[in-house]
Amino acid sequence: MASKSILIIQGHPDRAGGHLCHGLADAYAAGATLAGHRVMRVDVARLEFPVLRSQAAFEMDALPESLNAARDALIAADHVVMLFPLWLGTVPALLKAFLEQLLRPGLAFLPGDHSFPSALLTGRSARLVVTMGTPAFVYRWFFAAHGAKSVDQGILSFCGMSPVRHTYFGRVDQATPAERQGWLLKMRQLGERAM
């Protein structure tokens, strides 16, 4: 397998770290590095940036300087891995604000005057890794994974990333040490395969 450039976006909003999302990201990065892939990381909780409050700001304001490295990593990436805990059924607000700032017209897509926008991030694949208190099968089947799908279809696929794969880890607060070790191993293996 050819070497890939992989961007890992840590979307857990707790700056202190130490959560399952952080361990999963570390395991993925370790597997990818071992397999010879280039790994770049963005920890959203450690970035400072304003929240966008208008369409004009989204379309016209310059990207905050604090996000230049994230922009450059996204441009260089062949594959994007985004990890986040499910909060109120979807991504944490800080991650959503980051995506709104980063994925601007001109970088992620080109608006069409009277047509659908043109995606600019084609040629990249992605994986969403979502942790939750709910059993994963309940989230997938009963709730139709709506929070993850909004990121997949409404953001990543809209910008041209394909395929976008999903990995769900449910009942995380009740997981046994053996289950957690199994999850870390799974992430390490995904990292090795750059999937």
PyMOL commands that set and color helices and strands:
alter all, ss='L'
color gray80, all
select helices_A, chain A and resi 20-34+44-46+55-60+65-76+93-102+136-141+146-156+172-174+177-193
alter helices_A, ss='H'
color red, helices_A
select strands_A, chain A and resi 5-10+38-43+79-85+109-110+118-119+125-131+164-169
alter strands_A, ss='S'
color yellow, strands_A
deselect
rebuild
show_as cartoon
